[in-house]
Structure formats: structure tokens, C-alpha cells
Amino acid sequence: MAVLAVQQIRKMRGGAQGHLILGADGNAYVVKFQNNPQHLRVLANELMATRLAAGVGLTAPVCDVIEVTEWLVENTSDLELDFGPRRERCQPGLCFGSRLVGGLMPGHLFDYLPEEQLIDVKNLREFTGILAFDKWTCNVNGRQAVYSKKTREKRYTATFIDFGYCFNAGEWILRDAPLRGVFARNVVYRGVTGWDSLEPWLTRIEEMDAQTIWGVAETVPPEWYGGDVTGLEALVEELVKRRAKVRELITSFRESSRAPFPNWGKKGKNAANDQFGGPTWADDLKHGFVM
């Protein structure tokens, strides 16, 4: 069942012009509407890709279907979208909601970190996992993340957000390019020394059961893809086939002019022990053991 929206809190940045909304379950959600400026299918993409990412063990927000009533839209002046020369009221009905990272409690949440803090995030190695995932799902946008920590914590955790342009956005015809779906800064890839650096996420993608993918697709409200069941089925069938293509797509990125993996084939001081995303990779980067 959908979570009922009870109050709009504020507008959010971003091309889909989402709104931060309080749900009846007490959680705050970044909500995207069916008439968002990007595409209707962005909602379907967000729900499917976010849940698939969580399914392979990546740090992604909890997401859900949010019901925004006509009454709430009519009685909230800020629930509108900007289309340049005109404004349009947000469309009531079933919307996509991504739970706000960190919630509404005081803490620290940023969408950018300087390099010395970025290489010290707790789950730095997950950037290789999300790379494999974005290649699998043909994310045509740059990889987005937010960084959070509680008041007494010293290190940030990256949470991967904004999956709306997976599956080639609204097209659902997957067209690959070496630099699509990658993070903007190479520093997160500096510790990659080979295929083992992309584990366990790469193998989890390659071995994901087809029924799991179908099951996620079945949770998408039909109105988010215009009732085009044939199109959704074709997308899922393509995702099932693409599990075997991920290494090829990563190789194209590795061999691109960007040269993202300068240490491919090398062994850092702690490479043998750095299997589970602990501090060793960040320590190697800071102290020059991985060059």
C-alpha cells in the first residue's frame, strides 16, 4: 500500500523538481510527481533501480509509492512545477518517494565532499559497486551521492541517490557509452586494482535471479509507464540479458581517455586485506601506498 502524504515541507533542487513531503508513517520523502519535467517513466526508473541497487547490497535510500491527495495539492500553494514560461500544479495520485537520508533529525548531510573527506567515507569501495550497477542499468546521468553522518560520528557514509535516468531515462532503449553513469571524480576509483575490487557487487549483479528482477518490476504502478506492459516486459528481458555484459561495459570505461583505474593490475600495500570496505583503502590513498 502507498504511504499517504500529509504535509509538504519544501521544494528540492534537481531536474525532476521534487518536493520534500512528510508521510503518514512519520518519515520525510523526496517526492517526484507524474507530471515532472523529465519524464513520466522517471518514477518507474527510480523505484526499480533503487530497489535493485539495494538488492545487490549497495547503500541506497528506502523508497516507496507515495499517495498525494488532490486536497493536499489544492491546499498547498508551493506544490507546483516550473516549466519556464508557465507553472503547473503537481499532479495528485501515486508518486515516487525516496526517504530523506538522515531523516529530519539534526546531523550532517552534504551532496559534495572535498577530496580528503571523500576518500575517507566509510563505504568508499561501494563506488566500484555502483559503477557496475550503473553500467548494468544504463544510467545516462552522472552518478549522484549524498554523504551523511550522525552528530558524534567522525566519518561520512555515502548513499547513492537519483536513479531516474537509469534505463536511458524515458526511452527504455539502452544505449551505452563509456563515460555514462560514472562518478565525476576519479579519486573514488584509484584503489581499483582488478576485477576483485568490484566484488561482491559485480558477481551479485551477474548472478541475480531473473525472478527477482521481474518481482521488482511488478511493484511499479502501471500509471508510471502509461500502462505499457509490453515496454516494461521488454526492459526487464533486456536487464536479464545485460547481466552478462557488465564486464564488457566496465572495460570500455577502463580503456577510455579518462583512464579511471591507474592502478589496474597493481597491488597496493593493503590490497589483499581490503575486501570489505574498511579504512585500509582510504588509508592507502592518504599515505601514498596506492599511487
C-alpha positions, 0 to 999 in steps of 0.5 A: 500500500502507498504511504499517504502524504500529509504535509509538504515541507519544501521544494528540492533542487534537481531536474525532476523538481521534487518536493520534500513531503512528510508521510503518514508513517512519520518519515520525510520523502523526496517526492517526484510527481507524474507530471515532472519535467523529465519524464513520466517513466522517471518514477518507474526508473527510480523505484526499480533501480533503487530497489535493485541497487539495494538488492545487490547490497549497495547503500541506497535510500528506502523508497516507496509509492507515495499517495498525494491527495488532490486536497493536499495539492489544492491546499498547498500553494508551493506544490507546483512545477516550473516549466519556464514560461508557465507553472503547473500544479503537481499532479495528485495520485501515486508518486515516487518517494525516496526517504530523506537520508538522515531523516529530519533529525539534526546531523550532517548531510552534504551532496559534495565532499572535498577530496580528503573527506571523500576518500575517507567515507566509510563505504568508499569501495561501494563506488566500484559497486555502483559503477557496475550497477550503473553500467548494468542499468544504463544510467545516462546521468552522472552518478549522484551521492549524498554523504551523511553522518550522525552528530558524534560520528567522525566519518561520512557514509555515502548513499547513492541517490537519483536513479531516474535516468537509469534505463536511458531515462524515458526511452527504455532503449539502452544505449551505452557509452563509456563515460555514462553513469560514472562518478565525476571524480576519479579519486573514488576509483584509484584503489581499483586494482582488478576485477576483485575490487568490484566484488561482491557487487559485480558477481551479485549483479551477474548472478541475480535471479531473473525472478527477482528482477521481474518481482521488482518490476511488478511493484511499479504502478502501471500509471508510471509507464502509461500502462505499457506492459509490453515496454516494461516486459521488454526492459526487464528481458533486456536487464536479464540479458545485460547481466552478462555484459557488465564486464564488457561495459566496465572495460570500455570505461577502463580503456577510455581517455579518462583512464579511471583505474591507474592502478589496474593490475597493481597491488597496493600495500593493503590490497589483499586485506581490503575486501570489505570496505574498511579504512585500509583503502582510504588509508592507502590513498592518504599515505601514498601506498596506492599511487 
